[in-house]
Amino acid sequence: MLRMDQAYVIRHKHFVEGIGIRRIAREMGLSRNTVRKYLDAEDAEGEPPRTASRVRASPVHDGAVKRIEAILEEWAGRTTRKQRITASRVHRQLVEDGYSVGVTTVREYLAERRRRDQEVYVPLQWWPGGCAQVDFFEVTVDIEGVRQKAWKFLMRLMYSGRDFAWLYERCNRIAFLDGHVRAFTHFDGIPGRAVYDRLTAAVKRKVGIEPELTDRFRALVWHYHFEPCFARPGEGHDKGGVEARGKGIRLQHLTPIPRGRTLQDISTAMLAELDAAMQSRKDRQGRTVAERFAEEKPKLRALPPRPFQARLAEPVVVSRLALARIEGADYSLPEHWHGLMAMAHVGVADIRFECRGETEIVPKVARGGRLVQYRHYRRELGRKPQAVRQIAPVLVAQMGQPYQQLWERLLARHGEREAARVLSRLIGITENGDEEGLKRALEELLKTPSTPPPTKAKEVEVPASLRQFTVESPSVAAFDALLEEARGG
């Protein structure tokens, strides 16, 4: 092909200077056909039209291509991500089948086939208040020196790029619902729609174009009036904004592994860092996240008067021990609930139990644990001194002062059995009486210094066979006055 300046010279010599084709060809060392081709060109730059060369038949190549496609179809269900089809393996099969083709040809064909099959991504535009993307990410944290796995809930406003992130012990429906409530409250507004994977916390059935939402997620959607959208299965890039940002937050704000007393403490610190970064993170136009969010905020929908209750309702039977089991853990409930059906409203940090118009809220414990609050068993403890004796250390710790001080005095003066008997009678008084009044009376009584215990009586000579036994002397009379005065107070 001639250079552009040579094509220009040919056309100038002929059309301007009037020189013939034969002479131009002789002077420039070209064939007359070449000169004529450039003179006949239609464009101003003298570029002659190109004619496609005739494709030569290649029966060996075409036959190998057909066999490659057949091999790929035969092996389609016999591969995994790690045991995948390679060009060298396909080439070996072709040779075994009698095809004379090089491995380079196979490799080039497979590369071109992959290129044709690759998805082309559409550049998207985001509008203020229009869309958010949501996902969970696994992270590692140190809680009071114990390294454990946690899950980071992330909601990202796609126009401004503002993030909300919070850490949870589990990636479950309660955390999913609670994350939305916290995020909308933090943004002080609701985007028009949100994009998700087809999480089991959100989707009940994954068949069909329109997935069926879980009951509680549908209630959340109706409460906040936004549109849930779902990415195609296995196509995480459909919500690539939150995918990339989730990894970035893990590297920028959760590395090195964060330490804290609770997940809430770590979450609060992480969220503060994200909000502070709004002033410095900029887009390609040089606008900060804070500036873009100021533009997006008026476009967000207003919050409803009351936040959504991020809880799951579950009926439970209260056992003869006045215990109910939720998520593999046992919780004590008021003793008069035993044998009844209660409704448990399970939240992230606590559980609200309801039964016959009464409500009990208890903090959650780990799976396999047990939370027993002995204030629920006052009536039974008031008539079972031996049970009080068995649980006394835990019982007085839960009751606090002045019962702890009273227990120590009773133990020092009269021993464990009589101390349990006195404490049992006091608990019986608190069941229906004025508990605060009793506490004040006990505090006044305990201000007086404790008298020393009576001197030990001289041991009586007993037969050798009885010396291994100790007989405690019940001395209840000394406490009757105390109990009467406490009851009267």
Steps between C-alpha positions, in 0.01 A plus 500: 500500500627846411561765755246778511745756359573275198130465424472878515793541252340260251171685502672841482715400202205369306217737585699822550811464283329292231762223491390167359477173685790334312743782586388517864557127531844526347608796717374350826599139429143371522283291278239670289229298674607641835501856368160448343362354826595811697371729231164318503467529880184684606619651830696823510801336654549266207452179695387229257210275598601173650370172373479203733730222405343163433504279805676179428336179604663319793329167540739377771445810715124496446478132590706557817272791599190283471664232710605760764141617533385141535762434770396809696136391486585144610710620795265781608368314805828338597702798619544715810663835564829326583465214249425715199555443128836623363634538146768236553240245618277570198803475269591162645146377435514625142826314438348184646205547262736523199501877434828658386479843664747694715440592864543870409205478263287345773609762753422788259160356417402456865622852585291647220202290610530632857529856370178464299316350798612769744230728635522867400427729794277802450624829652231604747385838626393567858251763608462667842287292734443239232684187606694325777685169493509259796715201593667308784876445532691265729759668726715407801501687832650465849235519776665528843804316371307222324534491120173419327313533174239771451284626214502854366170637370563769238255734328646740242316794342610474138476867402687658790707198598410536869529174695337352806667195656426303818635174643291202608574162651299322234393555142132427560157654451507701822835661412371565147191682629687685775762620252232665286342676797838632618606603148181695422520670839867589442428645155182665633328392182409209273620440141246417232627146453762261632691224318582165664626152436228240537564460872289253695429785743322685220374239254273212594498338156758546228291369211363735236568855389340663805639338819265452792612703802516366854221619726712729719693650210173571319378673818822707506451599134142607565601692812766708322344501149800415284544259208715186551695386193710187465817426308518200268611179676878473499546844344648706783607775260132595464563685827869560455494829690429342838720197422807716439425735789450212743851372428638853523349562844641170623851606392481867598301496824520143632872438453681418721236283666299737722477446874219593733286402795194432285404491133300817560812686615691391187203586277467846650870574445486371141192706417664814643800444271274457198317824575828686552629372163204665324689829508809363322378233257451653156367387164660561160348847486660591832174506699507350849252243628369763742427741213320235297301385804388858564353492150350153549350551846194705386419225248479225762155406624406611849510250785168374644399624848618178666786269404433146392528237774788282380383187681381153409194365682515139618258314729664306785377272778615588852619183673442376857832669585354830374755490218454571128747398230576742216779448243655225708516700826278483812342803667317516832154657511257583784417177681124545455551474121597133525302271271370792292569610143696825472594708197870581462591806294867437423725799433872541443594568863193398704177300496160634600272230643124558523245282682147587612560873488834488684837584343855394588808631313820300546844540339605233249765241584707278272370173362526227762492752785248559778377824654323441833378804692394378845267794553262297281482228772422704814194302604680165476819628663294647784392150601807297402798585724704210362467640147611841633801336663594331171494820293584755770822646346329569168176607664648769726720624212186555292311659791788736578526703818401484778440126453865423431607663826219330689599161358863548609391587857262206519768261376753628749268479795270204440630287215372423156184307584351760734614784273312340209190461718499870595564611144218277374256668739613843384447404135152379589426845641611673177263295285195708585642767730682829461843394374647849518368546852658170604832606352494825696417314821785253443743783429408667829534175693837421343643836606537364853829321556486124494530334841761231529375145470437315826795325649533141408366267770737257660505175314326209669668169515330266249578150386771471237251371242304832518788747495500527120155665502431871563160609630405857413294687754204682342483853635204655326364698792768765458363581153130492571510856628690609186243341272206644689651848487582462127145383429362794685731742314 
